[in-house]
Amino acid sequence: MDSNNYDFLIYKRGNETKEAKSIELKIPNEMTCDEFKIMCVRMAHAIGYHQNSVAETFGKIKDKLSNTNQLKLLLKD
C-alpha cells in the first residue's frame, strides 16, 4: 500500500503498562466524516475506554463496516 494515499491516526501510551504501547490506524484520504467518527470510536475502544463512556461521548454511530453475525460467531462457545 502506498502511504501517500493514507493518513494515520496514532496513539502512543506514555506510561509503563502491559497494555498496547502503540495503536496505529491507516485512514484512506477519501474517508467521510462519518467514517472518521467510526474510526475514532474504534480507537477509543482499542485504548480501553469503557463502552458506556464512548457511547456517551460519540453518541449512536452508523457502523456499516461491522458485522454483528461475525461478532456472534466469535462469542459463541
CORURVEN-V946893 format. One record per residue. RES is the residue in one small letter. SS is DSSP state (~ for helix, > for strand, _ for the rest). PSI is psi in degrees with one decimal (none if undefined). OMEGA is omega as a letter, one per 20 degrees, with the letter a starting at -180 (none if undefined). Layout:
# CORURVEN-V946893
RES | SS | PSI | OMEGA
RES | SS | PSI | OMEGA
This chain:
# CORURVEN-V946893
m | _ | 138.2 | r
d | _ | 118.2 | a
s | ~ | -11.5 | r
n | ~ | -19.3 | a
n | ~ | 7.3 | a
y | > | 150.9 | r
d | > | 167.7 | a
f | > | 136.2 | r
l | > | 112.6 | a
i | > | 133.5 | r
y | > | 127.6 | r
k | > | 124.4 | a
r | _ | 133.8 | a
g | _ | -15.5 | a
n | _ | 171.8 | a
e | _ | 124.6 | a
t | _ | 164.8 | r
k | _ | -0.2 | r
e | _ | 176.9 | r
a | _ | 135.3 | r
k | _ | -29.3 | a
s | > | 138.0 | r
i | > | 128.6 | a
e | > | 127.3 | r
l | > | 128.9 | r
k | > | 124.3 | a
i | > | 121.4 | r
p | > | 141.9 | a
n | _ | -28.9 | a
e | _ | 13.7 | a
m | _ | 138.7 | r
t | _ | 168.6 | r
c | ~ | -40.5 | r
d | ~ | -41.6 | r
e | ~ | -36.5 | r
f | ~ | -39.4 | r
k | ~ | -41.8 | r
i | ~ | -41.5 | r
m | ~ | -38.8 | r
c | ~ | -40.1 | r
v | ~ | -43.8 | r
r | ~ | -40.0 | r
m | ~ | -44.1 | r
a | ~ | -42.8 | r
h | ~ | -41.7 | a
a | ~ | -32.9 | a
i | _ | 1.5 | r
g | _ | 9.6 | r
y | _ | 141.9 | a
h | _ | 146.0 | a
q | ~ | -39.9 | a
n | ~ | -41.0 | r
s | ~ | -41.9 | r
v | ~ | -44.3 | a
a | ~ | -39.8 | r
e | ~ | -37.8 | a
t | ~ | -48.1 | a
f | ~ | -16.4 | a
g | _ | -169.9 | a
k | _ | 135.3 | r
i | _ | 152.9 | r
k | _ | 90.2 | a
d | _ | 92.9 | r
k | _ | -15.1 | a
l | _ | -18.6 | a
s | _ | 157.3 | a
n | _ | 104.9 | a
t | ~ | -30.6 | r
n | ~ | -37.7 | r
q | ~ | -40.9 | r
l | ~ | -41.3 | r
k | ~ | -39.5 | r
l | ~ | -38.4 | r
l | ~ | -34.6 | a
l | ~ | -7.1 | a
k | _ | 137.9 | r
d | _ | none | none
